[in-house]
Amino acid sequence: MESERDDTFVEETPFVDLDNDDKQEEDDDQTKVETSGKRKRASEGGRGRDRAHYWKHYDIVYIEKDGVKKKHAKCKYCFKLYKADPSINGTSALRKHFPKCDKNPENAMKKQNTLFFKKEFCGEGSVQTWKHDEGRIKKALLNLFVVGELPFKFVENEAFVEYTNALNGKVILPSRHKVSRDVAKYYVDERNKLLAYLSKPTNTVHLTTDTWTSSCQRVNYMVVTTHFIDDDWVMHKRIINFRPIESHKGEDVGRELLECIQGWGIENVMTMTVDNASSNDKALEYLVKKLPNMYDGGKHFHVRCMAHILNLVVKDGLKEHNYHIDCMQKAIRYIRHSTQRIALFKKCMKIRKCESNRFLCGDCPTRWNSTYEMLKIVVELRDIFFAFEVEDASYFWDLDRVPEHSDFGVCKKMVEFLEKFKTKTEIVSATSKPLAHLFFREILDVDKHLRVWEAEPEFCLMVRSMREKYNKYWGRFDKLNDFMYFAVMLDPTMKSSFIGHAFRKMIAYNITKENPMEKEVFETKVASMVQEVEKRLDALFRAYKERFDNFPGSQEASNGEDLTCDVGNDFLGEFLHVEESNSVANETELKRYLNEPKIAYTSGFDILRWWKQNGIRFPIVSRMAKDILAIQISTVESAFSTSGRVLDPYRSNLSPPIVEALICTQDWVRKSRKPIIDDIDDILKDDDIAIGIKIFICFLDFFY
């Protein structure tokens, strides 16, 4: 290729000898470089050292400026110029450009051949061009260790390294120490997304807490979980703290909880749900004195775990000796005592062509649901027990009494009796949907269930013990948490009608021949109790109205300004004021909601969807509903099943901050979780939060 010349522009291709004039210029440049003390470089023509391979993608160009010709490199494909003076400019820009050049044929070929199918959440997908994305790869690697619960040293496992290189040779895996630091920073990013939401003064949350002991570290951990409904009416559950706790004393636990709340900048905590440990009562008493914005002085801040109380109710009932169940327990222990008996029992199952895939299981004295599962399997394998009695001659002689038909009949009834409690426990253990409005109806259903079964001779003693425990927590309506009533009132399928029906039933249970009550007195008492609940709900409504009236979209429709001061006639003004007060238009927003006919109840009714659609008609009441419906009636914590795997023997030396980072981040980034804030960049615009992130990263680095 011949050189092209004019007074200001000289272009030359690499690896081609220059003419004599150009050679002379290069020699002069070489001399200047050496005499200036800089390291010796190869000449532009490639003499003295081999030219780098990437130069084949560029043409050498000289551009004259201010009478001096400067060397440049021009891309052969997109014709972009880069400064390439050997004494001033480096070659990193040249190295980085050609692999990314859109017009480079080699790159175009790579893009054409590298495609992948991207599947959307809806099930559909599309074919897209794949590209090497370091950020996406890094995030996927962190999720592998956080969500997959792998030990950090796995990143250096030779099999994993080989597998990664086979997938994408461009990936450079970090060390386990780098992964640990990246997980900490990942936690900080996700934490500040959640912090930006929880610290808003208009948001209200509910907390649950419980403790867990690590079998590997022998350390007691306390988990704190926040529950709330966002502005899009989606229920959220987020673990915000998982840290060691040295003391289980009430005030110490209270201080830890207060530190957690203040650390997250939470201003409005409506309730906290805990189990019945005495230390929790003292901890919540401490919190009520320290937290602001408490409804009714914090009298209803404490919510007792419904699943825990159900467990206490059933366990008290099972303490009563039932010789039918005792007979079954002895028979199961006999069969499971040796492998020969187990094999013989399975042989009987095969001969009888038993359709059940489950085998006999023992029960645990501290877990009533294990007794339920044991009896359920026994009922399914009823005929197998009789066949086993024929096959094993010592079965009859070694036991005091072998199970008879009457025993299986009682066990079948026991399964039916305990089925109700198992179902209730499963209902109240859900965390992805609101449950507060279900509390009242569920405990009333348990009450009715006990009243039905106390008439059974085999269950009378058992039900009597369960009734005593039930009455201790749920027997008096005036002792129930106000928020449980309010949640029912805010259910558009129930409202005051269900409250009145419940009061009517419970009062009727106490009416006897010795203690009669006239019908008018009866109805008056029911109406008075319902009005008292509505009065307390109205007090909460007025507090919300005062708090949110200044926010956009929360103003109630008004009939106009006060006319008394504009009329000039006091008598007329008084008349207009009375008329306005008696008008339907001046009815409060809460009254309008309660006076509307309740909608028809349907199975699977989505209460959050209804409020999302009707919230614009009831702006203040909808805020109350958003906060009250998020109340948790159970403290079932999935964090403990996760923590047992995170703190396995391979991770027993993890420091408390990294344990918290792993537990919390895993909970936040699961695919089943809907993000509250999508982009961390929006948060980083806040200088205070950005500074907080830097401080927190330095704090975490101290441990790693």
N, C-alpha and C positions, 0 to 999 in steps of 0.2 A: 504494500500500500504506500503510495507516494505522499510525501509531506505536503501540506497546504500552507502557504505563507502569505502574509501581508505585513504591514507595518506594526500592527497591534496584536495579531493573533497567530499563534502557531499551534497546530494540532498534530499529534503523533501517536501511533499505536504502540503498545508495549511490545518488547522482545524484537524490535526492529532497530538496526543500527542507525544512528543519527548522522547527518552530514557533518562536514568538517567544522562549520561555523557553530553548530550546536555542541559538538564535542569540545570546542574551545571554551564555550560558556560553562559547560559542566566542569571542566578542569578548574576554571576560575572559582566556581562555587565550592568545589572540593577543597581548594586551598584555603578559602575563607573559613570553612568549617573547622579545619584542622588548626589553623592559627588562632581561632577564638577559644580554644581549650575544650570544645565539645567532643563527644565521642565520634569516632570515624564512621561515616555512613557509606553505603554503596552508591555508586553513581546511578543517575536516572536510567541509563541504558542497560543497567543490569550487570555491568562489569565489576568485579571484585567480590560479589556474593550473589547467591541465587535469589531471584525475585520471588516474593510470596505468591502462592497459588491464586489468591483472590484478584491479583492484578489483571488476570486474563479477562475479567469482566469490565475493565475500565480502559479508556483511552487517555493518554497523557496530553494535556492541553496547557499552553502557556498564554497567560493573559497579561498584557502590559498595563501598568497603572503607575502614573507619576513617573514615567520613563523607566520603570523597573518591571521586568517580566517575572511573573510569579507562576510557579508550577501548580496545576490543578489536575484532578482526576475526574473524567466524565464517564458516567455509566453508559454502557453501550446500549442499554435497553430503554431507560427512561430519560437519558441525557441530563441527569442531574449532576451538578458540579460540586466537587469537594476540594478544599485546599489541601495540597499535598507537598508543601515545601519541606524537604528533608531536615532542615535545620530548625524549623519552627513547629510544624504540624505533625501530629501522630497519624497512625493508620487505623485507629479503632473504628472511626466512622465508616471507613471503606469496608472493614471486616463485617460490620453489622448491617450495612445497607443491602448488599446483593442477596443475602438469604431471604430478605423481606420484600424485595422489589416486586411489585405486582406484575411488571411486564417481563420479568425474567422467565424464559420458557421452562426452565427446570422447576421453578416454583409453581407455575401454572399447571404443569403436569402433576406435581404432587397434590395440589388442591383438587384436581379433576379425579384423581384415583382414590383420595381419602375422604370417604363419606361415612356418615353414621345416621342411624335412625333415632330421632328424639321423640320419646313418648310423653304425651301430655297427661295431666291429671284426669282429664275426661275420658282417657282410654285411646284417643286418637293420637296421631303422630305425623311426623314429616321427615323427609330426608334432607339433611343439612351437611354443609361442608365442615369437616373437622379441622380444628387448628389446635396447636399446642398452647395451652393456657396454664401458665404457672400458678396463677391465683386459684383457679378452679381445682387444680391438682393438689395444691397445699390444703385447701379446705376439705377436700375429700379424704385426704390422709388424716387430718385431725379428727374428722368424724369417725374414721375407722377406729381410732384409739379411744375416742370419747364415748361414742354410741356403742361400738363393738366391744368395749371394755377389755381391750388388749393391753398387756404390759408394755411399757415404753421400749424395753429392750428388744421387743419383737421387730422393730424397724431395722435392727442390725442382723437379724436372722438371715443366714446365707440363702435359705430357700425362698424367703420373701424378697430378698434383693434380686435373686435370679428371676423370679416371677415378674417383678416390676420391670426389669430390663427387657424381658421378653415382650411385655405389653407396649412399652414405650422407652426406647433407649435414651431419650433425651432427659428422662427424669433422674435427678440426683437426690437420693434419699438423705435426709438429715440424720444426725446422731440422736440417740435417745435423750441426751440433755437438751438438744435443740427442740425436740418434740415437746419436752416438758415445758420449756419456756413459751413455745408457741401455743400450747394448750392454755397456759396462764393468760396470755394476751387475747386468745380467742374468748376466754371467759370474761375478760374485762370488756371486750367489745359487746358481747351479748348482755352483760350486766348493765351497761349504760343504756342500751336500748330499753330494757325493762325499767331502769331507774327513771328515764325520761317520762315514762307513763305513770309510775307509782307516785312520783313526787309532785304531781299536779294537785293543787289545792282543791280542785273540784271533784277529784276521784275518791271513792270510798272502797275499802277492801275489807275482807274477812280473813282471819288467820286460824290455822290449826297447828298444833305442835305435839310432838311426842318424843320419846327418847329411845335409844337403841345402843346396845353394847357390842363392840367389835370383838369377835372371838379370837382374832389374830393379834390385835393390838392391845386387847384388854382395856379399851378406852370407851367411856360413855359419850355418845354423840346425841345432840339435840337437833332435830329437824324442825324448821319453820316453813310453812307453806302458805302462800297467799292465794286467795280466790276472789275473782271479780268478773263482772260482765262489762265488756268494752262498749264503745259508742255504736258499734255495729251489731250489738246484741248477741255477741258470741261469748260463751262461758270459757273462762281461763283458769288454769291451776298452774302455779309456778312455785317451785322450791326456791326460797330466797336465802336460806342459811342451813348449813349442815356443819356444825362445829362441835368440838369437844366441850363438855361441861363437867366441872370438878365436883360440884355440890348439887344435891337434889333438894335442898331446902327451899321453901317457898319464895322467900325474898331474893335468894340468889338466882333462882330461875326467873323471877320477875325482872331482875336487873338485866339478865341476859336478853330477855325478850324486848325490853325497852331499848337496849343498845341496838338490837337488830332493827327495830322500827325506826329509830332515829337515824341509823346508818343508811337506811334506804330513803330517808326524807318523807316517810309516809305521815300525812297529817290527819287522816280520817280512818280510824279502825272502828268498825261498827260492832263486831262480835269476835270472840275467840272461842273455838271449839276444842275441848280437851276431854280426857277421860276422868274417872272419878277419884283419882289419887288426891290425898289430902294436901299434898304440896302444891298441886295445881290450883286448888281453891285459894291458898295464900298468895300464890304468884299473881293470880288475876286480881285479887284485892289490892295488891301493890300497884298493878298496872292502872286500875281504875283511878287511883289517886294521882297518877302522873300524866294520863292521856287527856287531851282536850276533846271537846265536841261529843260528850257522852250523852246519849238519850236517857232521860229520867235518872240522871245522876249515876249512870253505869249499872243500874239494877239488873239490866237484861243483857249486859256485856258477855256474861258467862253462858255458853251453850254446852250442855252435857252431851257427850257422844251417844247417839241412839244405838249404834251397833254394840257398844260396850254395855249399855243397860240391858239390851236384849240378851246378851251373853250371860249377864248376872241373873236375869230372870230364869232362863232355861237351866243354868247350872244349879240354882236353888231347887228347882223341881226335880232334877236328876239325883239330888242327894237323898231323896226319899227312896228307901229300899223297895225295889220291885223284883220279886223273885223270878218272874218270867224273864226279864232281861238278864238277871244274874245267871240263870240257867243257860242262856245262849252264850254268855261270855265264857263260862267254864267249858262248854262244848267246843268253842272256837279255839281256846287255849290248848285243849287236848289235841285237836287235829293239827294245829300248827307247831306242836311240840317236837315232832320228828319228821324227817324227810320221807320216811316210809308211809306215814299216815297221810302226808300231803299228796304223795303219789297215788295212794289208794283213793283218796277223795277225788282227785282229778280223773282217775280211771272211771269212777262212778259217774262223773259229769259226762265223760265221753260215751259211756254205755247208754246213758239216758238221753244223749243228744241234747245236752243243755245248751240253750241259745245264748246264755250270758257269757260275756268275755271276761268278767271280773272274778277274782278269787277272794276267799275269806280274808278280811283284814281285822286287826285288833283295834281297840279304841283307847284313847288317851283320857285319863281322868280329868285333865284340865281343859279339854276341848270337847264341848258338847256335840259339835258337828261331826266329830269322829265317831261318836256313838250313833248318830243318825246314819252315817254312811255304812257302819257295820250292820245295823239292823236292816237297812235297805237291801244289802247284798244277801243277808240271811233269808229274807222273804223271797228273793228271786231263786235261791237255791234250796228251797224248802224240801222238795222231793229228794234231792241228793243226800240230805241228812238221813232220811229214812233208809235209803239204799246203802249208805255207809254203815249204818247200824247193823245191817245184815252181813256185810262183808267183814267187819272188824268185830270179833267176838269179845274183845276186852273193853270195847267202847261202853257197853252197858254196865259192866262190873266196876270199871274204874271211876265212873262218875256217880255222884250221889243221886242224880236224876237226869235222864236224857231228855232232850226237848220233845214235847208232845204237840199234838195239833192245837191245843189251847194256847200253848206258848207262842206258836207261830201266829195265831190269831191276834194275840195281844201285841206282838211285835209289829204286825201289819198296821194295827191301829196307832201304835207309837210313831211309826213312820209318817202316817197321815197327820198326826198331831204336830210333829216337829217340822213337817214340810212348810207350814205357815211361817215359822220362825226363820227357816233357811231362806225362804223367798224374801222376807222382810230385810234380812241381813244383806242380801244381794242388792236389793233396791237402794238401801241407804248407803251402800259402799261405792256407788257410782260417783265419779268426779267430773264428768264431761257434760252434765246437764243439771239444771236447777232442781233442788229437792226440798227446799224449805216449805213450799206450798203443799207438799205431800205429807209432812210430819204429822199433822193433826189427824188426818184420815187414817194413817198407818197405825198410830197408837190406839185409835178407837177400834180399828179392825182387830188388833191384838186383844183388846178388852173383850170384844164380842166373842172372839175365839175361845178365850178362857172361860167365859160364862157358859158356852155350849158344852165344853169338855168337862167342866166340874160336875156335871150330872152323871158322867161315866164312873161306875164303881171302881174300876181299876186305876182311875186317874184322879180321884177326888183328893187324896192326900198330896199328890204331886201338884195339882193345880192350886191347892190352898197355899202351898209354899210360894208358888210363882205369883199368886195374887198379892201376897204381902209385899214382895219385892216390887211388883208393878205399882202398887199404891204408894210406895215410898217416893217414887219419882214422878209418876204421871197420874196419881189418883185424885189430886185436887186441881181443878181448873184454874183457881185463882193463883196457884203457884207456878203455872206454866209460863214460859217466856213469852212476852208480848209479841215479839217478832214472829213467832209461830202463828199467832192469830192474824197478824197483819199480812203475812204471806198468803193466807187463805183468802182474805178480803181482796187482795190484789190479783187473785185468780179469777178472770172474767167468767169462768164456768161455775164458780162457787159463790163468791162474794159473801154477803151477810146471811144468805139463805142456809148455807152449809153450817155456819157457826150456830144459827138458831136451831137447826135440826139436831146438832150434836148436843147442845145444852138441854134440849127437850128430852132426848133419850137418856142422858145421864141423870137428870132429875127424876125421870120416871122410874129408873132402877131403884131409887131410894124410897119410893112411895110404897107403903105396905098397908095392910088393914089396920095395923096398930098406929101407923103414922100417915093418915090420909091427907089429901090436899085437894081443895076445890079447883075446878077447871079454870075459873077466872083468875084465881090466885096463881095457878100454875102458869098460865100464859103471860100474866103480868111479870112474873119472876123471870121467865125466859126473855121477854122483851127488854127488861131492865138489864140483864146480863149482856145482851147484844149491844144495847145502846152504850154500855160502859166501854166495850171494846171499840166501837166507832168513835167514842169521845177521845180515847187514848190515841187512836190513829189520826184523828183530826189535830191533836196536839203536835204529833210528829209532822203532819202536813204543814202546819203553820211555821214550824221551825225550818222546814225545807224551803218554804216560800220566802221567808226572810233571808235565807242564805243564797237562794238562786234567782231572786227577782231581778237582780241587776245584770244577769247574764243574758246574752241574746237568745231569743226563742223561748224564753221562760215567762214572758209577760202574759198574764191572763187577759182575756177580752174584757173590756170595760164598757159600761153603758154610757160613759161620758164623765166629765169632771163634776165635782161637787157644785150643784146648781144653787145652793142656799146663799152663797156669797155673791152670786151674780144677779139674783132676782131683785133684791132691794126690799122685799116684803118678807119679814120674818115668818109671818103666819103661812104664807104661800110656800116659803122655803121649807118649813116644817112639814107641810103636806106632801111636797115633792120628795122629800127625804124618806118619809114613811112609805110612799108608793114605790120608790126605788128599792127600798129594803125588802119589800114584800114581793118584788118582781122575780120571775124565774131567771131573768137574765143576770141578776146579781148573785145567783147561787154559786157557791164555791166550786172550784174544779173537782175537788174530792167528792162533793155531794152529787155533782153531775155524773161522775163515774159510777158511784154507788147506786144512784137512782135509775140508771139505765138498766133495762132487762138483761139478765145474765144470758150469755150465749149457750147454745145447746152443747152438752158434754159429749165428746167423741173420744174413743180410744186413740192414743197417740197424739193428742192435742199438743201443739207446739206453743207454749205460753210465751216464749221469747219472740217468736215470729209475730204473734198477735200484738205484743207491745211495740215491736218495731214498726208495724203498720199503723198503729193507732196512737203512738206516742206524740204525734204532732197535735192531736186533739187534747191531750192531757200532759202538757210539758212537765209540770211539777210532779204530778202523780207518777209519770213514767220514770222520773229520776228516782223516786222512792222505790218503785218496782225493780229497777235495775240494781239498786243496792240491796234490797231485802231478799230478792229471789236468789242472790248469790250466797246467802248464808249456808254454811256447811252444817249438816246434822250428824256427821260422822268424822272421825279422825283417821280413817284407814289410809295409811301412808305407803305408797308404792316405793318410796325412797329406800325403805329398809331392804327390800328384795334386791334392789340395785346395789346398795352399799355392801351387801354381803359378797357380791361378785367383785366390786371394785377393790374392796379390802380383803382379797383372798391372800393365801400365803405368799404369792408372788409379788404382792404389792404392800406387804406389811410395814415397809419402811417409808411409805409415803408421808410427807408432812401434812399437817391439818389444812393449810391453805390449798394445797394441790388436791386433796381429797374433796374439799368443798367445791373447787373449780370443776372437778370431774363430775360430781353428783349433780350440781346445778346446771352445768352446761349441757349435760346429757338430757336433762329434763327440758331445757329450753329449745334445743335444736332438733328434737324428734320430728319426723315428718308429720306425725299426727297433730302437732302443735301448730296453730295458726299464729304467725308472727303479729306482734302488736305494732312494731315499727319496722319497716322494711329496710331502711337505708341508714347506716351508721353515720354517713356524711352529714345528714341533717342534724345529728346530735353534736358532732364535732364542731359545728359552727358556734356553739355556745362555749365561750372561753373558759368559764368556770368548770364545766364538765370536762373539757379537754385537759385542763390542769389536773383535775381529779384523776383522770385516766393515767397520766404520767406518774403521779404520786403512787397510785395503786400498783402500777407495773413495777416501780422501784421497790415497793413493799414485797411483791411476790418474788422478784429477783433475789431478795435477801435470803430466801429459803432454798433457792435452787442452785 
